[in-house]
Amino acid sequence: MENILDFLIKVGELKRIKRRGWVLRDVKDPETIAAHTFRMTIMSWILCCKKKLNLNKVLKMSLIHDLCEVCAGDTTPYDTILPKDKKQWKQILNKWPRLQKRQKEKFFLNKYKKEQAGLKKLIVSLPLNIKKEIHNLWDDYEKGLTAEGKFVRQLDRVENLLQALEYWKKEAKFAIGPWWVQIEELIDDPILLEFIHTLEQEFHPKFKK
Amino acid sequence: MEEKKFYLTKEGLERIKKEYKALKELKFAKTKGESPKVLNSEDLNPEYLAFQEDVNFLESRIIELENIIKNAELIKIPRKEKQNVIDLGATIWVEVDGQTDEFTLVGSLEANPSIGKISNESPVGRALLGHKVGENVVVSSPIQTTYRIKKIKYHIS
């Protein structure tokens, strides 16, 4: 049982680690990784019911999708392009970063390797069956290997959009633009697109498509 | 009910077939070779659970892959005179908000925006389809984004 306790103590760190995307933008009292995981898992459950997917797998995948960040930390697409001079950050953060395909592939691969190493370190002492299951679920999520992996990966972005909209509603100076720009490229799931339409109506009532 | 078509590049379909073959072999090895003797007992020891979990993963993935292979539709390079128009398989260079971006338009199954593969079923993918170099494509969300098409290239293997 000591190994399980050790794992759970480490996982508890996610209740403390603040999401980097909000920290970079100086969001006051930003959510933690665990808070994001909590609402994302609830979202997965409810929205998954509208689809023919393995709910058990979807829920577990949502729960574990950011576990690697205990050891690997939170990474954002801005990390490689932000200069040392913080004064320039605002301008960069107000746009969705655009990269050449090769740069995107390099960023993805580096992030994947770093996070995989982090996850392996975290789960090393867990019983073999759980360890294998967590790793398989995470790999599926990261690469979008199966229908469940693709759904949860997109859902992660939609929960992030909802949170961004809530910050934007609270503080008008929060630049919401990059979230809307990226979401139109990242999401193709019909149920999630329908949910995004509801977000448009709720947060931008004057907007007509 | 009409089954969903899966648009795949030749490379993508080959990868799926390769994975299918490898998983079938793995499943065979696991169920015939390494299967613990406790398969029919209620003794749920950790070793058995690990084995079972793996087989469950394998089985669901094999079924998924079978369905994909059955309903796969190959993405073909359009005729030369139509290669100036965006279609599935096109790699597109666009200018957005003063920055240059590059993506390949693929079917939902191969989409991975993190590495520049955009789904033809995403709002941006749908909007770009059928457009030519020099055209501006406006994607309407609460924030309007204009994609100016700079270059289109087809290089499906």
HADDOCK unambig.tbl for C-alpha pairs under 7 A between the chains (distance, minus, plus):
assign (segid A and resid 98 and name CA) (segid B and resid 99 and name CA) 6.23 0.50 0.50
assign (segid A and resid 98 and name CA) (segid B and resid 100 and name CA) 6.30 0.50 0.50
assign (segid A and resid 98 and name CA) (segid B and resid 101 and name CA) 5.24 0.50 0.50
assign (segid A and resid 99 and name CA) (segid B and resid 101 and name CA) 5.56 0.50 0.50
assign (segid A and resid 100 and name CA) (segid B and resid 101 and name CA) 5.76 0.50 0.50
assign (segid A and resid 100 and name CA) (segid B and resid 102 and name CA) 5.46 0.50 0.50
assign (segid A and resid 101 and name CA) (segid B and resid 102 and name CA) 5.78 0.50 0.50
assign (segid A and resid 101 and name CA) (segid B and resid 103 and name CA) 6.65 0.50 0.50
assign (segid A and resid 101 and name CA) (segid B and resid 115 and name CA) 6.30 0.50 0.50
assign (segid A and resid 101 and name CA) (segid B and resid 116 and name CA) 5.44 0.50 0.50
assign (segid A and resid 104 and name CA) (segid B and resid 114 and name CA) 6.27 0.50 0.50
assign (segid A and resid 104 and name CA) (segid B and resid 115 and name CA) 5.00 0.50 0.50
assign (segid A and resid 104 and name CA) (segid B and resid 116 and name CA) 6.54 0.50 0.50
assign (segid A and resid 105 and name CA) (segid B and resid 115 and name CA) 4.76 0.50 0.50
assign (segid A and resid 108 and name CA) (segid B and resid 114 and name CA) 6.33 0.50 0.50
assign (segid A and resid 108 and name CA) (segid B and resid 115 and name CA) 6.63 0.50 0.50
assign (segid A and resid 128 and name CA) (segid B and resid 50 and name CA) 6.39 0.50 0.50
assign (segid A and resid 129 and name CA) (segid B and resid 46 and name CA) 6.33 0.50 0.50
assign (segid A and resid 129 and name CA) (segid B and resid 49 and name CA) 6.01 0.50 0.50
assign (segid A and resid 129 and name CA) (segid B and resid 50 and name CA) 3.75 0.50 0.50
assign (segid A and resid 133 and name CA) (segid B and resid 53 and name CA) 6.94 0.50 0.50
assign (segid A and resid 177 and name CA) (segid B and resid 143 and name CA) 6.00 0.50 0.50
assign (segid A and resid 180 and name CA) (segid B and resid 141 and name CA) 6.66 0.50 0.50
assign (segid A and resid 180 and name CA) (segid B and resid 143 and name CA) 6.32 0.50 0.50
assign (segid A and resid 181 and name CA) (segid B and resid 143 and name CA) 7.00 0.50 0.50
assign (segid A and resid 181 and name CA) (segid B and resid 145 and name CA) 6.81 0.50 0.50
assign (segid A and resid 184 and name CA) (segid B and resid 122 and name CA) 6.42 0.50 0.50
assign (segid A and resid 184 and name CA) (segid B and resid 123 and name CA) 5.23 0.50 0.50
assign (segid A and resid 184 and name CA) (segid B and resid 124 and name CA) 5.67 0.50 0.50
assign (segid A and resid 185 and name CA) (segid B and resid 118 and name CA) 6.59 0.50 0.50
assign (segid A and resid 185 and name CA) (segid B and resid 122 and name CA) 5.93 0.50 0.50
assign (segid A and resid 185 and name CA) (segid B and resid 123 and name CA) 6.50 0.50 0.50
assign (segid A and resid 185 and name CA) (segid B and resid 124 and name CA) 5.28 0.50 0.50
assign (segid A and resid 186 and name CA) (segid B and resid 113 and name CA) 5.96 0.50 0.50
assign (segid A and resid 186 and name CA) (segid B and resid 122 and name CA) 6.82 0.50 0.50
assign (segid A and resid 187 and name CA) (segid B and resid 122 and name CA) 5.54 0.50 0.50
assign (segid A and resid 188 and name CA) (segid B and resid 119 and name CA) 6.62 0.50 0.50
assign (segid A and resid 188 and name CA) (segid B and resid 121 and name CA) 5.17 0.50 0.50
assign (segid A and resid 188 and name CA) (segid B and resid 122 and name CA) 4.16 0.50 0.50
assign (segid A and resid 200 and name CA) (segid B and resid 142 and name CA) 6.84 0.50 0.50
assign (segid A and resid 204 and name CA) (segid B and resid 142 and name CA) 6.66 0.50 0.50
assign (segid A and resid 207 and name CA) (segid B and resid 142 and name CA) 5.96 0.50 0.50
assign (segid A and resid 209 and name CA) (segid B and resid 140 and name CA) 6.39 0.50 0.50
